[in-house]
């Protein structure tokens, strides 16, 4: 049986609520990650074609 600590649960809930209140909470991707993503999609489409 899993033991849930009230203090830990309260901290997690507060963190989730603070993220919901901030509309500018974006995930940031590095340039090389976007490049590899585009290359992966291009290679997949070329292979399927």
PDB file of N, CA, C and O in Angstrom, chain B, residues numbered from 101:
ATOM      1  N   UNK B 101       0.845  -1.184   0.000  1.00  0.00           N
ATOM      2  CA  UNK B 101       0.000   0.000   0.000  1.00  0.00           C
ATOM      3  C   UNK B 101       0.888   1.244   0.000  1.00  0.00           C
ATOM      4  O   UNK B 101       1.865   1.325   0.744  1.00  0.00           O
ATOM      5  N   UNK B 102       0.542   2.180  -0.820  1.00  0.00           N
ATOM      6  CA  UNK B 102       1.358   3.390  -0.972  1.00  0.00           C
ATOM      7  C   UNK B 102       0.971   4.428   0.080  1.00  0.00           C
ATOM      8  O   UNK B 102      -0.207   4.697   0.314  1.00  0.00           O
ATOM      9  N   UNK B 103       1.984   4.993   0.694  1.00  0.00           N
ATOM     10  CA  UNK B 103       1.753   6.015   1.714  1.00  0.00           C
ATOM     11  C   UNK B 103       1.906   7.380   1.062  1.00  0.00           C
ATOM     12  O   UNK B 103       2.938   7.663   0.455  1.00  0.00           O
ATOM     13  N   UNK B 104       0.905   8.219   1.179  1.00  0.00           N
ATOM     14  CA  UNK B 104       0.945   9.567   0.613  1.00  0.00           C
ATOM     15  C   UNK B 104       1.057  10.557   1.766  1.00  0.00           C
ATOM     16  O   UNK B 104       0.222  10.584   2.670  1.00  0.00           O
ATOM     17  N   UNK B 105       2.100  11.360   1.711  1.00  0.00           N
ATOM     18  CA  UNK B 105       2.313  12.353   2.758  1.00  0.00           C
ATOM     19  C   UNK B 105       1.533  13.618   2.417  1.00  0.00           C
ATOM     20  O   UNK B 105       1.569  14.087   1.279  1.00  0.00           O
ATOM     21  N   UNK B 106       0.844  14.157   3.380  1.00  0.00           N
ATOM     22  CA  UNK B 106       0.012  15.340   3.149  1.00  0.00           C
ATOM     23  C   UNK B 106       0.851  16.540   2.729  1.00  0.00           C
ATOM     24  O   UNK B 106       0.423  17.336   1.893  1.00  0.00           O
ATOM     25  N   UNK B 107       2.046  16.676   3.304  1.00  0.00           N
ATOM     26  CA  UNK B 107       2.901  17.813   2.952  1.00  0.00           C
ATOM     27  C   UNK B 107       3.347  17.718   1.500  1.00  0.00           C
ATOM     28  O   UNK B 107       3.321  18.715   0.777  1.00  0.00           O
ATOM     29  N   UNK B 108       3.753  16.540   1.070  1.00  0.00           N
ATOM     30  CA  UNK B 108       4.178  16.343  -0.315  1.00  0.00           C
ATOM     31  C   UNK B 108       3.012  16.559  -1.266  1.00  0.00           C
ATOM     32  O   UNK B 108       3.172  17.171  -2.323  1.00  0.00           O
ATOM     33  N   UNK B 109       1.859  16.065  -0.898  1.00  0.00           N
ATOM     34  CA  UNK B 109       0.675  16.222  -1.736  1.00  0.00           C
ATOM     35  C   UNK B 109       0.283  17.699  -1.846  1.00  0.00           C
ATOM     36  O   UNK B 109      -0.134  18.149  -2.913  1.00  0.00           O
ATOM     37  N   UNK B 110       0.414  18.448  -0.761  1.00  0.00           N
ATOM     38  CA  UNK B 110       0.078  19.868  -0.772  1.00  0.00           C
ATOM     39  C   UNK B 110       1.047  20.643  -1.660  1.00  0.00           C
ATOM     40  O   UNK B 110       0.636  21.548  -2.387  1.00  0.00           O
ATOM     41  N   UNK B 111       2.336  20.291  -1.603  1.00  0.00           N
ATOM     42  CA  UNK B 111       3.316  20.969  -2.455  1.00  0.00           C
ATOM     43  C   UNK B 111       3.036  20.695  -3.923  1.00  0.00           C
ATOM     44  O   UNK B 111       3.123  21.598  -4.755  1.00  0.00           O
ATOM     45  N   UNK B 112       2.700  19.454  -4.241  1.00  0.00           N
ATOM     46  CA  UNK B 112       2.396  19.102  -5.627  1.00  0.00           C
ATOM     47  C   UNK B 112       1.155  19.840  -6.121  1.00  0.00           C
ATOM     48  O   UNK B 112       1.128  20.328  -7.251  1.00  0.00           O
ATOM     49  N   UNK B 113       0.146  19.921  -5.290  1.00  0.00           N
ATOM     50  CA  UNK B 113      -1.078  20.626  -5.673  1.00  0.00           C
ATOM     51  C   UNK B 113      -0.809  22.112  -5.879  1.00  0.00           C
ATOM     52  O   UNK B 113      -1.336  22.715  -6.814  1.00  0.00           O
ATOM     53  N   UNK B 114       0.007  22.706  -5.011  1.00  0.00           N
ATOM     54  CA  UNK B 114       0.337  24.126  -5.146  1.00  0.00           C
ATOM     55  C   UNK B 114       1.121  24.374  -6.428  1.00  0.00           C
ATOM     56  O   UNK B 114       0.912  25.389  -7.092  1.00  0.00           O
ATOM     57  N   UNK B 115       2.018  23.463  -6.784  1.00  0.00           N
ATOM     58  CA  UNK B 115       2.800  23.619  -8.016  1.00  0.00           C
ATOM     59  C   UNK B 115       1.905  23.533  -9.244  1.00  0.00           C
ATOM     60  O   UNK B 115       2.071  24.310 -10.184  1.00  0.00           O
ATOM     61  N   UNK B 116       0.970  22.610  -9.247  1.00  0.00           N
ATOM     62  CA  UNK B 116       0.050  22.469 -10.380  1.00  0.00           C
ATOM     63  C   UNK B 116      -0.824  23.709 -10.517  1.00  0.00           C
ATOM     64  O   UNK B 116      -1.044  24.195 -11.626  1.00  0.00           O
ATOM     65  N   UNK B 117      -1.319  24.218  -9.405  1.00  0.00           N
ATOM     66  CA  UNK B 117      -2.162  25.411  -9.458  1.00  0.00           C
ATOM     67  C   UNK B 117      -1.381  26.634  -9.923  1.00  0.00           C
ATOM     68  O   UNK B 117      -1.923  27.470 -10.646  1.00  0.00           O
ATOM     69  N   UNK B 118      -0.112  26.751  -9.519  1.00  0.00           N
ATOM     70  CA  UNK B 118       0.685  27.895  -9.963  1.00  0.00           C
ATOM     71  C   UNK B 118       0.955  27.816 -11.455  1.00  0.00           C
ATOM     72  O   UNK B 118       1.028  28.848 -12.122  1.00  0.00           O
ATOM     73  N   UNK B 119       1.107  26.608 -11.993  1.00  0.00           N
ATOM     74  CA  UNK B 119       1.316  26.457 -13.427  1.00  0.00           C
ATOM     75  C   UNK B 119       0.051  26.803 -14.201  1.00  0.00           C
ATOM     76  O   UNK B 119       0.134  27.349 -15.301  1.00  0.00           O
ATOM     77  N   UNK B 120      -1.108  26.498 -13.651  1.00  0.00           N
ATOM     78  CA  UNK B 120      -2.359  26.813 -14.327  1.00  0.00           C
ATOM     79  C   UNK B 120      -2.630  28.314 -14.336  1.00  0.00           C
ATOM     80  O   UNK B 120      -3.263  28.826 -15.259  1.00  0.00           O
ATOM     81  N   UNK B 121      -2.154  29.018 -13.313  1.00  0.00           N
ATOM     82  CA  UNK B 121      -2.373  30.452 -13.229  1.00  0.00           C
ATOM     83  C   UNK B 121      -1.483  31.230 -14.193  1.00  0.00           C
ATOM     84  O   UNK B 121      -1.797  32.369 -14.539  1.00  0.00           O
ATOM     85  N   UNK B 122      -0.382  30.632 -14.630  1.00  0.00           N
ATOM     86  CA  UNK B 122       0.574  31.312 -15.494  1.00  0.00           C
ATOM     87  C   UNK B 122       0.284  30.944 -16.948  1.00  0.00           C
ATOM     88  O   UNK B 122       0.581  29.824 -17.363  1.00  0.00           O
ATOM     89  N   UNK B 123      -0.295  31.871 -17.741  1.00  0.00           N
ATOM     90  CA  UNK B 123      -0.628  31.537 -19.124  1.00  0.00           C
ATOM     91  C   UNK B 123       0.596  31.423 -20.033  1.00  0.00           C
ATOM     92  O   UNK B 123       0.485  30.893 -21.138  1.00  0.00           O
ATOM     93  N   UNK B 124       1.755  31.904 -19.596  1.00  0.00           N
ATOM     94  CA  UNK B 124       2.953  31.863 -20.435  1.00  0.00           C
ATOM     95  C   UNK B 124       3.858  30.692 -20.038  1.00  0.00           C
ATOM     96  O   UNK B 124       5.083  30.812 -20.061  1.00  0.00           O
ATOM     97  N   UNK B 125       3.256  29.578 -19.680  1.00  0.00           N
ATOM     98  CA  UNK B 125       4.012  28.399 -19.297  1.00  0.00           C
ATOM     99  C   UNK B 125       4.202  27.528 -20.535  1.00  0.00           C
ATOM    100  O   UNK B 125       3.373  26.667 -20.828  1.00  0.00           O
ATOM    101  N   UNK B 126       5.310  27.758 -21.269  1.00  0.00           N
ATOM    102  CA  UNK B 126       5.576  27.044 -22.500  1.00  0.00           C
ATOM    103  C   UNK B 126       6.708  26.042 -22.292  1.00  0.00           C
ATOM    104  O   UNK B 126       7.572  26.227 -21.435  1.00  0.00           O
ATOM    105  N   UNK B 127       6.687  24.980 -23.092  1.00  0.00           N
ATOM    106  CA  UNK B 127       7.832  24.087 -23.149  1.00  0.00           C
ATOM    107  C   UNK B 127       8.810  24.684 -24.149  1.00  0.00           C
ATOM    108  O   UNK B 127       8.408  25.123 -25.227  1.00  0.00           O
ATOM    109  N   UNK B 128      10.059  24.701 -23.806  1.00  0.00           N
ATOM    110  CA  UNK B 128      11.071  25.301 -24.673  1.00  0.00           C
ATOM    111  C   UNK B 128      11.867  24.226 -25.375  1.00  0.00           C
ATOM    112  O   UNK B 128      12.385  23.316 -24.728  1.00  0.00           O
ATOM    113  N   UNK B 129      11.975  24.315 -26.697  1.00  0.00           N
ATOM    114  CA  UNK B 129      12.774  23.384 -27.481  1.00  0.00           C
ATOM    115  C   UNK B 129      14.010  24.111 -27.999  1.00  0.00           C
ATOM    116  O   UNK B 129      13.954  25.281 -28.377  1.00  0.00           O
ATOM    117  N   UNK B 130      15.110  23.398 -28.006  1.00  0.00           N
ATOM    118  CA  UNK B 130      16.346  23.964 -28.545  1.00  0.00           C
ATOM    119  C   UNK B 130      16.308  23.875 -30.067  1.00  0.00           C
ATOM    120  O   UNK B 130      15.543  23.092 -30.629  1.00  0.00           O
ATOM    121  N   UNK B 131      17.140  24.683 -30.734  1.00  0.00           N
ATOM    122  CA  UNK B 131      17.137  24.728 -32.196  1.00  0.00           C
ATOM    123  C   UNK B 131      17.470  23.362 -32.777  1.00  0.00           C
ATOM    124  O   UNK B 131      16.849  22.940 -33.753  1.00  0.00           O
ATOM    125  N   UNK B 132      18.449  22.658 -32.189  1.00  0.00           N
ATOM    126  CA  UNK B 132      18.824  21.350 -32.733  1.00  0.00           C
ATOM    127  C   UNK B 132      17.692  20.337 -32.572  1.00  0.00           C
ATOM    128  O   UNK B 132      17.560  19.430 -33.393  1.00  0.00           O
ATOM    129  N   UNK B 133      16.873  20.478 -31.527  1.00  0.00           N
ATOM    130  CA  UNK B 133      15.747  19.566 -31.351  1.00  0.00           C
ATOM    131  C   UNK B 133      14.693  19.791 -32.434  1.00  0.00           C
ATOM    132  O   UNK B 133      14.111  18.835 -32.947  1.00  0.00           O
ATOM    133  N   UNK B 134      14.452  21.052 -32.777  1.00  0.00           N
ATOM    134  CA  UNK B 134      13.497  21.344 -33.851  1.00  0.00           C
ATOM    135  C   UNK B 134      14.025  20.859 -35.190  1.00  0.00           C
ATOM    136  O   UNK B 134      13.265  20.369 -36.025  1.00  0.00           O
ATOM    137  N   UNK B 135      15.344  20.999 -35.396  1.00  0.00           N
ATOM    138  CA  UNK B 135      15.960  20.522 -36.637  1.00  0.00           C
ATOM    139  C   UNK B 135      15.850  19.020 -36.790  1.00  0.00           C
ATOM    140  O   UNK B 135      15.508  18.532 -37.866  1.00  0.00           O
ATOM    141  N   UNK B 136      16.138  18.274 -35.722  1.00  0.00           N
ATOM    142  CA  UNK B 136      16.025  16.819 -35.785  1.00  0.00           C
ATOM    143  C   UNK B 136      14.576  16.378 -35.955  1.00  0.00           C
ATOM    144  O   UNK B 136      14.309  15.381 -36.625  1.00  0.00           O
ATOM    145  N   UNK B 137      13.652  17.100 -35.365  1.00  0.00           N
ATOM    146  CA  UNK B 137      12.236  16.778 -35.529  1.00  0.00           C
ATOM    147  C   UNK B 137      11.832  16.918 -36.998  1.00  0.00           C
ATOM    148  O   UNK B 137      11.165  16.046 -37.554  1.00  0.00           O
ATOM    149  N   UNK B 138      12.246  18.032 -37.621  1.00  0.00           N
ATOM    150  CA  UNK B 138      11.911  18.251 -39.030  1.00  0.00           C
ATOM    151  C   UNK B 138      12.594  17.206 -39.912  1.00  0.00           C
ATOM    152  O   UNK B 138      11.992  16.709 -40.863  1.00  0.00           O
ATOM    153  N   UNK B 139      13.845  16.874 -39.602  1.00  0.00           N
ATOM    154  CA  UNK B 139      14.566  15.872 -40.389  1.00  0.00           C
ATOM    155  C   UNK B 139      13.912  14.495 -40.254  1.00  0.00           C
ATOM    156  O   UNK B 139      13.822  13.750 -41.229  1.00  0.00           O
ATOM    157  N   UNK B 140      13.467  14.166 -39.068  1.00  0.00           N
ATOM    158  CA  UNK B 140      12.802  12.876 -38.853  1.00  0.00           C
ATOM    159  C   UNK B 140      11.511  12.800 -39.660  1.00  0.00           C
ATOM    160  O   UNK B 140      11.230  11.776 -40.283  1.00  0.00           O
ATOM    161  N   UNK B 141      10.725  13.870 -39.654  1.00  0.00           N
ATOM    162  CA  UNK B 141       9.488  13.872 -40.429  1.00  0.00           C
ATOM    163  C   UNK B 141       9.776  13.782 -41.921  1.00  0.00           C
ATOM    164  O   UNK B 141       9.075  13.075 -42.645  1.00  0.00           O
ATOM    165  N   UNK B 142      10.794  14.486 -42.385  1.00  0.00           N
ATOM    166  CA  UNK B 142      11.152  14.443 -43.804  1.00  0.00           C
ATOM    167  C   UNK B 142      11.607  13.053 -44.209  1.00  0.00           C
ATOM    168  O   UNK B 142      11.200  12.547 -45.255  1.00  0.00           O
ATOM    169  N   UNK B 143      12.449  12.426 -43.388  1.00  0.00           N
ATOM    170  CA  UNK B 143      12.931  11.084 -43.707  1.00  0.00           C
ATOM    171  C   UNK B 143      11.781  10.072 -43.705  1.00  0.00           C
ATOM    172  O   UNK B 143      11.741   9.183 -44.556  1.00  0.00           O
ATOM    173  N   UNK B 144      10.869  10.195 -42.780  1.00  0.00           N
ATOM    174  CA  UNK B 144       9.732   9.280 -42.723  1.00  0.00           C
ATOM    175  C   UNK B 144       8.856   9.440 -43.959  1.00  0.00           C
ATOM    176  O   UNK B 144       8.436   8.450 -44.557  1.00  0.00           O
ATOM    177  N   UNK B 145       8.582  10.666 -44.339  1.00  0.00           N
ATOM    178  CA  UNK B 145       7.743  10.911 -45.515  1.00  0.00           C
ATOM    179  C   UNK B 145       8.433  10.437 -46.788  1.00  0.00           C
ATOM    180  O   UNK B 145       7.774   9.888 -47.671  1.00  0.00           O
ATOM    181  N   UNK B 146       9.751  10.637 -46.903  1.00  0.00           N
ATOM    182  CA  UNK B 146      10.482  10.179 -48.088  1.00  0.00           C
ATOM    183  C   UNK B 146      10.457   8.654 -48.164  1.00  0.00           C
ATOM    184  O   UNK B 146      10.293   8.088 -49.245  1.00  0.00           O
ATOM    185  N   UNK B 147      10.617   7.991 -47.021  1.00  0.00           N
ATOM    186  CA  UNK B 147      10.589   6.531 -47.000  1.00  0.00           C
ATOM    187  C   UNK B 147       9.207   6.016 -47.395  1.00  0.00           C
ATOM    188  O   UNK B 147       9.094   5.057 -48.158  1.00  0.00           O
ATOM    189  N   UNK B 148       8.163   6.647 -46.879  1.00  0.00           N
ATOM    190  CA  UNK B 148       6.807   6.185 -47.187  1.00  0.00           C
ATOM    191  C   UNK B 148       6.416   6.459 -48.637  1.00  0.00           C
ATOM    192  O   UNK B 148       5.619   5.722 -49.218  1.00  0.00           O
ATOM    193  N   UNK B 149       6.977   7.520 -49.220  1.00  0.00           N
ATOM    194  CA  UNK B 149       6.685   7.841 -50.609  1.00  0.00           C
ATOM    195  C   UNK B 149       7.306   6.794 -51.524  1.00  0.00           C
ATOM    196  O   UNK B 149       7.173   6.884 -52.744  1.00  0.00           O
TER     197      UNK B 149
END
